[in-house]
Amino acid sequence: MRDGCALVTGGSRGIGAATARALSEAGWPVAVGYRSDADAAQAVVDELGQGVAVQGDVSDPEAADAIFKTAEKKLGGPVLVLVNNAGITSDNLAIGLTDEDWDRVVSTNLSGAFRLTRRALRPMLKARFGRIVNVSSIVGLKANPGQANYAAAKAGLVGMTKTIAAEVARRGVTVNAVAPGFIDTELTAGLDQSDGLVDHIPARRTGTPEEVAACVRFLASEDASYVTGTTLTVDGGLSA
């Protein structure tokens, strides 16, 4: 195992919590990033072999450095695995989508991921090893009416992933994305599964956070050293 740690933003629940557990099982000390629910984040940390809860709002331009410094100090090494998972929704048809709804979603889901990635790169380049995994969505690849802001941010993550991957590939740093489909989390709890939504998924079921986390774990591993700039869909065939 490399001399460093992993950081998972939005790690207090859902895909983030499952990813924190998966990376811990792979041997990484894990910083569980959270915005407001300290108890939930600490509950995840309590399940890990070695970990710490780190508070910070990724939409705050000043937050990235503070989050990294806390993780590095408490876990005793640089962040060599970064999972940009923090995300929010604020849905509405475009005609009714306010500037505030647009800015809040984009600043959290895209700009925050960029700032954390930028902060992660220098230590990774110095170590000549790094793994960055951005949690996008099939909504960034396939239209979903009512989510123009979310789709723009998640599509932006895919473009950012490709570009930064090309910039740093020579130094042993990989940058990839996963694009989950309909995963059973709090973020999708409000969607009605009785209206035939699952019937449109070839697998005829929703996915689990653990299934997404398994893909992140692979992309963060030594085995994925020649995989970079790609987006792995985890959607039961929905975008096929």
Backbone bond lengths (Angstrom), bond angles and torsions (degrees), N, CA, C in turn:
res aa  C-N    CA-C-N  psi(-1)  N-CA   C-N-CA  omega(-1)  CA-C   N-CA-C  phi
1 M - - - 1.461 - - 1.524 110.05 -
2 R 1.307 116.24 137.83 1.457 121.93 178.72 1.523 110.78 -65.46
3 D 1.310 115.77 156.38 1.457 121.80 -179.63 1.519 108.91 -85.14
4 G 1.307 115.84 83.55 1.452 120.67 -178.33 1.514 109.43 -175.19
5 C 1.327 116.21 -165.02 1.452 120.66 -177.02 1.521 110.01 -140.90
6 A 1.329 114.83 174.09 1.463 122.02 176.88 1.520 108.92 -113.70
7 L 1.326 116.01 149.06 1.457 123.03 175.57 1.516 108.40 -126.78
8 V 1.326 116.04 125.99 1.458 122.16 177.71 1.522 107.89 -119.10
9 T 1.329 117.47 113.08 1.464 119.24 176.78 1.527 109.27 -80.47
10 G 1.326 115.57 153.42 1.455 118.80 -175.01 1.509 111.40 59.13
11 G 1.333 116.01 39.70 1.456 121.14 -170.88 1.513 115.78 -91.98
12 S 1.325 118.01 7.50 1.460 119.21 -174.01 1.524 113.82 -86.89
13 R 1.334 117.42 -9.30 1.464 119.81 -177.77 1.524 110.23 -160.50
14 G 1.314 115.83 169.40 1.454 122.26 171.32 1.514 114.90 56.64
15 I 1.334 115.21 -135.02 1.461 121.28 -178.24 1.519 110.94 -60.80
16 G 1.322 117.18 -38.95 1.460 120.50 -179.34 1.515 112.47 -62.86
17 A 1.328 116.86 -45.38 1.464 120.47 179.39 1.522 110.93 -64.93
18 A 1.329 116.69 -42.47 1.464 119.86 178.32 1.524 110.94 -63.42
19 T 1.321 116.79 -37.09 1.460 120.81 178.54 1.517 111.35 -67.83
20 A 1.330 117.02 -41.80 1.464 120.34 176.94 1.519 110.64 -58.03
21 R 1.322 116.59 -43.26 1.469 120.02 179.03 1.529 111.18 -65.64
22 A 1.332 116.64 -41.60 1.472 120.19 -178.89 1.522 111.43 -64.76
23 L 1.326 117.32 -41.51 1.466 120.45 179.50 1.525 111.01 -69.80
24 S 1.319 116.65 -34.84 1.466 120.07 175.87 1.528 110.33 -64.08
25 E 1.322 116.67 -41.45 1.459 120.82 177.98 1.531 111.58 -63.91
26 A 1.348 115.46 -27.33 1.464 120.25 177.46 1.526 112.05 -80.77
27 G 1.335 116.98 -3.22 1.455 121.07 175.22 1.521 116.12 105.66
28 W 1.327 117.89 1.94 1.460 119.79 -178.67 1.520 111.94 -86.94
29 P 1.338 118.60 135.28 1.459 120.18 162.40 1.533 106.92 -65.76
30 V 1.330 117.50 136.68 1.466 119.55 -170.80 1.526 111.47 -124.26
31 A 1.333 115.86 128.13 1.449 122.45 169.73 1.524 107.94 -91.00
32 V 1.313 115.93 120.70 1.459 122.08 -178.03 1.526 108.05 -96.46
33 G 1.316 116.16 104.41 1.450 120.36 -178.76 1.516 111.26 -79.83
34 Y 1.336 115.73 141.62 1.472 120.65 177.97 1.517 108.77 -150.19
35 R 1.328 115.78 158.55 1.457 120.47 178.64 1.518 112.32 -96.93
36 S 1.353 117.98 -48.61 1.462 118.93 -171.27 1.523 115.26 -136.75
37 D 1.325 118.99 -24.43 1.465 120.58 -174.33 1.528 110.45 -95.92
38 A 1.327 114.97 83.31 1.461 120.30 -177.08 1.522 111.95 -63.72
39 D 1.322 117.34 -37.42 1.463 120.62 -177.75 1.524 111.30 -64.79
40 A 1.347 116.39 -42.33 1.460 119.71 179.86 1.518 110.68 -66.48
41 A 1.319 116.86 -40.18 1.466 120.15 179.07 1.519 110.74 -64.47
42 Q 1.320 116.82 -42.33 1.460 120.19 -179.81 1.526 110.99 -66.90
43 A 1.326 116.73 -33.63 1.464 119.99 177.37 1.525 110.71 -63.19
44 V 1.347 116.70 -37.69 1.463 119.88 176.43 1.527 109.99 -67.01
45 V 1.334 116.30 -45.15 1.469 120.85 179.52 1.529 110.96 -57.24
46 D 1.324 115.82 -39.21 1.467 120.03 -178.65 1.528 112.50 -62.62
47 E 1.328 117.06 -20.83 1.463 121.20 178.69 1.526 112.65 -85.11
48 L 1.334 117.21 -14.68 1.459 121.04 -171.10 1.524 111.74 -89.18
49 G 1.317 115.30 158.26 1.454 119.43 174.58 1.509 111.41 -66.49
50 Q 1.306 116.97 -45.34 1.462 122.73 176.12 1.517 107.64 -148.02
51 G 1.324 116.23 124.31 1.456 118.52 -178.12 1.504 112.23 -166.50
52 V 1.332 114.81 173.45 1.450 121.30 179.28 1.522 108.18 -152.89
53 A 1.315 116.79 145.46 1.460 121.97 174.96 1.523 108.49 -89.14
54 V 1.324 116.63 133.70 1.466 121.60 -177.61 1.526 108.49 -127.77
55 Q 1.324 115.44 117.40 1.464 120.26 -179.22 1.521 111.14 -84.65
56 G 1.337 115.38 142.21 1.460 120.29 175.06 1.511 110.59 172.74
57 D 1.316 116.11 142.66 1.458 122.37 177.67 1.524 107.58 -97.33
58 V 1.329 118.04 108.88 1.464 120.43 -173.03 1.521 112.44 -65.81
59 S 1.330 118.11 -15.84 1.464 119.52 177.56 1.524 111.85 -76.67
60 D 1.311 117.17 -12.67 1.469 122.64 177.30 1.528 109.12 -80.58
61 P 1.330 118.20 119.70 1.470 120.14 -178.20 1.524 114.31 -57.42
62 E 1.341 117.41 -22.92 1.461 120.94 -178.46 1.531 113.04 -91.53
63 A 1.330 117.23 -2.98 1.468 119.22 -169.85 1.521 113.77 -78.05
64 A 1.325 117.82 -32.24 1.470 120.10 -170.42 1.520 112.36 -56.66
65 D 1.309 117.24 -48.93 1.458 119.62 -176.46 1.518 111.57 -63.71
66 A 1.331 116.83 -41.03 1.467 120.46 179.97 1.527 111.10 -64.58
67 I 1.325 116.90 -41.27 1.466 120.64 178.66 1.522 110.47 -61.12
68 F 1.330 116.24 -46.01 1.464 120.21 -178.49 1.525 111.55 -66.81
69 K 1.311 117.30 -43.09 1.465 119.66 -178.99 1.518 111.17 -61.82
70 T 1.331 117.29 -39.87 1.464 120.43 178.30 1.516 110.77 -64.72
71 A 1.339 117.04 -46.32 1.471 120.78 179.66 1.520 110.86 -61.86
72 E 1.323 116.83 -45.26 1.463 121.14 -177.86 1.530 111.60 -64.20
73 K 1.325 115.81 -40.79 1.468 119.80 -178.32 1.527 111.14 -69.35
74 K 1.310 116.85 -46.14 1.463 120.22 -173.93 1.528 113.31 -78.17
75 L 1.331 116.77 -24.82 1.466 119.50 -179.04 1.523 112.38 -107.19
76 G 1.322 116.93 -2.18 1.455 121.36 167.98 1.514 116.50 74.30
77 G 1.312 117.94 29.00 1.460 119.52 177.89 1.509 110.85 -175.79
78 P 1.322 117.22 170.85 1.461 120.67 -179.17 1.524 111.90 -71.39
79 V 1.313 115.43 155.93 1.469 120.43 173.44 1.525 107.79 -77.10
80 L 1.325 116.05 111.75 1.460 121.32 -179.82 1.529 112.33 -106.70
81 V 1.323 116.17 -9.86 1.467 121.50 172.68 1.525 107.26 -129.93
82 L 1.321 116.09 120.21 1.460 121.50 177.69 1.515 109.27 -119.82
83 V 1.330 115.90 125.16 1.462 121.19 174.85 1.522 108.05 -115.09
84 N 1.321 115.66 109.57 1.466 121.42 178.82 1.523 108.97 -86.07
85 N 1.327 114.45 91.08 1.457 120.70 -175.02 1.527 113.33 -110.40
86 A 1.323 118.73 -19.69 1.469 121.22 -175.90 1.522 110.32 -56.85
87 G 1.317 116.15 131.66 1.462 119.35 -179.56 1.512 111.90 -161.86
88 I 1.326 115.25 152.66 1.454 121.64 177.57 1.528 108.37 -135.42
89 T 1.323 115.93 165.15 1.456 121.80 172.80 1.523 109.12 -125.25
90 S 1.315 115.84 154.94 1.465 123.29 171.65 1.519 105.62 -154.30
91 D 1.326 116.01 83.85 1.452 122.09 -165.90 1.524 113.48 -86.17
92 N 1.317 114.24 145.40 1.460 122.51 172.86 1.519 107.36 -175.25
93 L 1.313 116.99 155.17 1.453 119.54 171.53 1.517 109.51 -62.10
94 A 1.318 117.17 149.17 1.459 121.32 -173.06 1.525 112.57 -53.67
95 I 1.325 117.69 -36.76 1.458 120.35 -177.21 1.527 112.23 -64.71
96 G 1.329 116.34 -23.32 1.458 120.41 -179.75 1.513 114.31 -109.36
97 L 1.324 117.03 3.18 1.463 121.42 -176.83 1.519 109.52 -78.00
98 T 1.319 117.12 122.57 1.462 120.58 -177.44 1.522 111.29 -83.80
99 D 1.326 115.72 162.26 1.465 120.34 175.41 1.524 110.66 -58.67
100 E 1.325 115.62 -38.35 1.470 119.49 -179.46 1.530 110.83 -63.87
101 D 1.342 116.09 -43.53 1.465 119.80 178.70 1.525 110.76 -62.42
102 W 1.327 116.09 -41.11 1.469 120.24 179.28 1.528 110.75 -64.21
103 D 1.327 115.56 -52.17 1.458 120.13 -174.26 1.530 112.14 -63.91
104 R 1.328 116.13 -39.49 1.466 119.80 -176.47 1.523 111.14 -65.63
105 V 1.326 117.37 -42.51 1.458 121.34 -179.24 1.529 111.08 -70.58
106 V 1.323 116.96 -45.12 1.462 120.00 -178.69 1.527 110.92 -67.16
107 S 1.329 117.61 -39.41 1.464 119.73 -177.88 1.523 111.76 -68.05
108 T 1.316 117.92 -32.00 1.468 121.07 177.52 1.519 111.82 -81.15
109 N 1.328 116.41 -51.36 1.457 120.91 -169.63 1.520 113.70 -79.67
110 L 1.336 118.17 -26.42 1.459 120.88 -176.20 1.525 112.38 -117.80
111 S 1.326 117.02 -56.77 1.467 119.44 -176.66 1.520 111.16 -63.66
112 G 1.325 116.95 -40.16 1.460 119.80 177.86 1.512 111.88 -61.31
113 A 1.333 116.42 -42.20 1.465 120.43 178.46 1.520 110.90 -63.39
114 F 1.325 117.14 -38.79 1.464 119.71 178.12 1.525 111.12 -63.35
115 R 1.318 117.28 -46.24 1.475 119.91 -176.82 1.521 111.12 -63.78
116 L 1.329 116.84 -40.55 1.466 118.74 178.35 1.522 111.25 -68.03
117 T 1.321 116.44 -38.27 1.464 119.94 177.01 1.526 110.41 -62.39
118 R 1.313 116.69 -45.59 1.467 120.70 179.13 1.521 110.85 -58.81
119 R 1.330 116.77 -41.95 1.466 120.67 180.00 1.526 111.69 -68.71
120 A 1.328 116.75 -31.07 1.468 120.63 -177.76 1.516 112.79 -75.66
121 L 1.321 117.55 -27.83 1.458 120.19 -166.59 1.525 114.74 -65.20
122 R 1.328 118.41 -43.15 1.459 118.90 -173.75 1.538 112.20 -60.98
123 P 1.332 119.87 -49.13 1.480 118.76 176.32 1.526 112.77 -62.14
124 M 1.322 117.07 -36.34 1.461 119.69 178.36 1.525 110.98 -65.19
125 L 1.319 117.14 -44.81 1.459 120.58 179.41 1.523 111.17 -63.31
126 K 1.325 115.60 -37.38 1.466 119.71 177.72 1.526 110.83 -64.75
127 A 1.318 116.09 -39.96 1.472 121.14 -179.91 1.526 112.28 -78.38
128 R 1.330 115.78 -11.68 1.463 122.13 -174.61 1.528 111.22 56.31
129 F 1.308 114.83 34.22 1.463 122.28 175.02 1.519 108.22 -158.33
130 G 1.306 115.78 134.99 1.454 120.10 174.11 1.510 110.21 -171.44
131 R 1.314 114.41 150.49 1.462 120.84 177.31 1.531 107.93 -133.31
132 I 1.319 115.95 118.69 1.456 121.50 174.76 1.518 107.94 -117.22
133 V 1.329 116.25 126.35 1.459 121.37 178.35 1.524 107.96 -125.35
134 N 1.315 115.92 120.53 1.454 122.14 179.58 1.526 109.58 -100.08
135 V 1.319 116.59 128.24 1.458 120.51 179.50 1.519 108.22 -88.64
136 S 1.328 115.02 101.30 1.456 122.16 177.64 1.530 108.43 -91.65
137 S 1.299 117.95 -141.92 1.462 122.24 -179.87 1.517 107.96 -167.98
138 I 1.335 116.78 152.96 1.458 117.65 174.38 1.530 111.00 -65.91
139 V 1.342 116.82 -16.15 1.465 119.72 175.14 1.530 110.12 -63.77
140 G 1.328 116.90 -25.01 1.454 120.47 175.50 1.516 112.92 -77.24
141 L 1.337 116.68 -10.55 1.462 121.94 -178.51 1.524 112.39 -115.58
142 K 1.335 116.52 -21.23 1.465 122.26 -172.80 1.526 108.31 -139.10
143 A 1.320 117.04 131.42 1.466 121.08 -173.75 1.521 112.74 -58.34
144 N 1.335 115.29 141.36 1.457 122.12 173.52 1.524 107.24 -142.46
145 P 1.323 119.02 95.32 1.457 121.98 -174.69 1.517 112.71 -51.44
146 G 1.334 115.56 137.63 1.457 121.63 -179.28 1.516 113.81 97.78
147 Q 1.325 116.34 -0.45 1.460 119.65 -177.31 1.529 112.42 -130.66
148 A 1.311 117.53 42.82 1.468 120.54 -178.81 1.519 111.39 -59.73
149 N 1.338 117.28 -41.45 1.467 120.28 -179.64 1.531 111.31 -67.93
150 Y 1.313 116.90 -45.82 1.464 121.88 179.79 1.529 110.40 -64.60
151 A 1.346 116.69 -43.45 1.462 121.07 -179.99 1.519 111.19 -63.47
152 A 1.338 116.69 -42.01 1.461 119.98 179.72 1.520 110.94 -62.49
153 A 1.329 116.61 -42.51 1.465 120.55 179.78 1.530 111.11 -66.05
154 K 1.320 116.75 -43.68 1.466 119.87 -177.16 1.529 111.45 -72.12
155 A 1.337 117.45 -35.16 1.463 119.80 173.51 1.521 110.18 -66.99
156 G 1.333 116.40 -37.29 1.455 120.55 176.31 1.510 112.36 -60.80
157 L 1.321 117.19 -36.20 1.466 120.89 176.81 1.523 111.54 -61.97
158 V 1.320 116.16 -38.26 1.469 119.77 179.35 1.523 110.14 -65.15
159 G 1.335 116.74 -45.65 1.464 119.84 178.48 1.515 112.24 -64.56
160 M 1.321 116.93 -40.72 1.457 121.44 177.69 1.526 110.41 -63.04
161 T 1.318 116.42 -42.47 1.462 121.53 179.14 1.523 111.22 -56.63
162 K 1.322 116.78 -49.14 1.461 120.91 -177.89 1.528 111.48 -61.92
163 T 1.327 115.79 -44.94 1.456 119.94 -174.95 1.520 112.14 -67.53
164 I 1.331 116.62 -48.44 1.462 119.13 -178.52 1.522 110.63 -68.37
165 A 1.321 117.38 -33.80 1.469 120.04 176.33 1.522 110.63 -57.90
166 A 1.326 116.79 -43.22 1.461 120.40 179.83 1.522 111.84 -67.20
167 E 1.329 116.67 -29.85 1.464 120.36 -178.25 1.522 112.99 -72.71
168 V 1.332 117.60 -31.01 1.472 119.87 -169.97 1.524 114.64 -117.80
169 A 1.319 117.56 3.77 1.469 120.27 -173.57 1.525 112.90 -59.44
170 R 1.321 117.53 -32.95 1.474 119.98 -176.81 1.522 113.29 -69.33
171 R 1.331 116.38 -14.67 1.466 119.89 -175.79 1.525 113.08 -105.47
172 G 1.309 117.50 18.91 1.456 120.13 175.35 1.514 114.72 79.81
173 V 1.322 117.13 13.28 1.466 121.58 179.84 1.522 108.61 -106.79
174 T 1.322 116.81 126.17 1.459 120.98 177.51 1.524 109.74 -107.87
175 V 1.318 114.89 147.01 1.466 121.73 178.51 1.528 107.35 -133.08
176 N 1.309 115.93 117.49 1.466 121.52 -178.42 1.528 110.30 -135.57
177 A 1.312 114.77 170.88 1.463 120.27 177.08 1.523 109.27 -132.05
178 V 1.310 115.33 153.32 1.456 121.48 166.09 1.524 107.13 -116.13
179 A 1.315 115.64 144.90 1.463 120.53 -179.14 1.529 108.31 -123.49
180 P 1.322 117.05 89.82 1.465 119.77 179.56 1.528 110.94 -68.40
181 G 1.323 113.92 150.15 1.450 120.83 171.40 1.518 109.80 -94.02
182 F 1.324 116.18 -131.29 1.462 120.66 -178.39 1.527 108.92 -82.89
183 I 1.323 115.52 99.44 1.469 122.38 -177.29 1.522 108.89 -108.27
184 D 1.289 116.90 140.73 1.466 122.28 -176.34 1.526 110.41 -77.32
185 T 1.339 116.12 88.62 1.463 122.81 178.88 1.521 109.18 -136.33
186 E 1.339 116.10 175.96 1.458 120.26 177.29 1.524 111.66 -62.43
187 L 1.330 116.95 -29.71 1.460 120.79 -178.00 1.524 111.33 -65.91
188 T 1.331 116.78 -28.60 1.464 120.43 -179.47 1.521 112.55 -105.79
189 A 1.313 117.89 6.66 1.464 121.08 -174.45 1.520 112.21 -63.05
190 G 1.331 117.43 -27.45 1.458 120.30 -177.86 1.519 113.82 -80.36
191 L 1.325 117.50 -9.24 1.455 120.37 -179.72 1.521 110.32 -79.33
192 D 1.299 115.47 139.69 1.460 121.25 -175.81 1.525 110.14 -87.18
193 Q 1.322 116.55 113.24 1.461 120.48 -179.48 1.530 111.79 -81.97
194 S 1.330 116.83 -6.44 1.460 119.38 -177.61 1.523 112.85 -87.43
195 D 1.328 117.24 -3.89 1.468 119.31 -176.18 1.530 112.48 -93.57
196 G 1.312 117.49 16.37 1.450 120.98 177.34 1.510 114.38 89.87
197 L 1.354 117.51 7.45 1.458 120.64 -178.64 1.523 111.57 -57.53
198 V 1.328 116.35 -44.69 1.461 120.40 -177.95 1.531 110.97 -64.68
199 D 1.334 116.84 -26.87 1.461 120.07 -179.89 1.525 111.75 -64.29
200 H 1.328 117.68 -20.98 1.463 121.52 179.38 1.531 111.91 -84.49
201 I 1.315 117.43 -8.91 1.462 121.64 178.97 1.520 108.21 -92.10
202 P 1.330 118.85 120.03 1.469 119.51 -178.67 1.526 113.28 -53.24
203 A 1.325 118.24 -34.99 1.470 120.48 179.93 1.527 112.19 -73.46
204 R 1.339 116.38 -11.26 1.470 123.20 178.80 1.526 113.28 59.20
205 R 1.305 115.88 32.88 1.457 119.83 174.18 1.521 109.13 -159.85
206 T 1.324 115.72 164.43 1.456 120.21 172.05 1.521 109.47 -82.68
207 G 1.326 115.67 161.13 1.448 120.39 176.63 1.519 111.59 -90.36
208 T 1.308 115.90 171.41 1.460 121.65 178.18 1.526 109.60 -112.97
209 P 1.326 117.17 153.16 1.459 119.74 174.99 1.528 112.60 -55.55
210 E 1.326 116.28 -34.38 1.460 120.00 -178.73 1.524 111.69 -66.13
211 E 1.325 117.42 -31.57 1.465 119.97 178.39 1.527 111.24 -69.33
212 V 1.309 116.82 -36.02 1.466 120.19 174.71 1.526 109.93 -69.63
213 A 1.327 116.01 -43.80 1.469 121.03 -178.73 1.522 111.67 -60.34
214 A 1.324 117.90 -34.72 1.463 120.91 178.82 1.526 110.82 -63.16
215 C 1.329 116.23 -36.69 1.472 120.29 177.73 1.522 110.80 -69.78
216 V 1.329 116.75 -40.62 1.466 120.24 176.73 1.519 110.16 -62.61
217 R 1.319 116.48 -42.82 1.467 120.18 179.57 1.528 110.96 -58.56
218 F 1.325 116.76 -42.44 1.464 119.18 178.11 1.528 110.71 -63.33
219 L 1.311 117.48 -47.27 1.467 120.42 -178.14 1.528 111.97 -63.83
220 A 1.328 117.06 -23.88 1.467 121.39 178.73 1.526 112.52 -87.78
221 S 1.308 117.10 -2.61 1.465 120.27 -172.24 1.523 112.13 -91.83
222 E 1.323 114.96 167.66 1.459 121.53 173.62 1.530 110.57 -63.09
223 D 1.322 116.89 -31.41 1.460 120.72 -178.58 1.524 112.60 -63.67
224 A 1.337 117.43 -21.12 1.466 121.40 -177.57 1.525 111.81 -98.05
225 S 1.318 117.85 24.04 1.460 120.89 -173.57 1.522 113.53 -65.11
226 Y 1.346 117.72 -19.78 1.471 120.47 -179.41 1.531 111.04 -107.75
227 V 1.324 116.08 13.96 1.464 121.83 177.63 1.519 107.73 -108.78
228 T 1.313 117.93 112.49 1.458 119.88 178.29 1.525 110.03 -154.24
229 G 1.324 115.05 148.86 1.456 121.12 179.62 1.511 114.21 76.45
230 T 1.309 117.27 16.28 1.461 119.97 -176.36 1.523 111.27 -112.48
231 T 1.327 115.42 162.92 1.462 121.74 175.55 1.520 108.43 -122.75
232 L 1.320 115.78 120.93 1.468 122.15 -177.94 1.531 108.25 -99.12
233 T 1.325 116.64 114.37 1.462 119.60 177.95 1.518 109.63 -81.26
234 V 1.332 114.29 137.32 1.473 121.47 -179.15 1.521 105.35 -128.50
235 D 1.336 115.85 79.92 1.465 118.69 -166.74 1.523 114.80 -142.26
236 G 1.332 118.56 15.58 1.446 120.37 178.87 1.510 114.08 63.49
237 G 1.334 116.28 20.75 1.451 120.43 178.39 1.524 114.89 91.41
238 L 1.338 117.44 6.18 1.467 120.93 -174.53 1.528 112.64 -61.57
239 S 1.324 117.01 -34.63 1.466 119.64 -177.59 1.527 112.52 -96.10
240 A 1.325 117.18 5.77 1.469 121.35 -177.83 1.535 111.12 -65.77
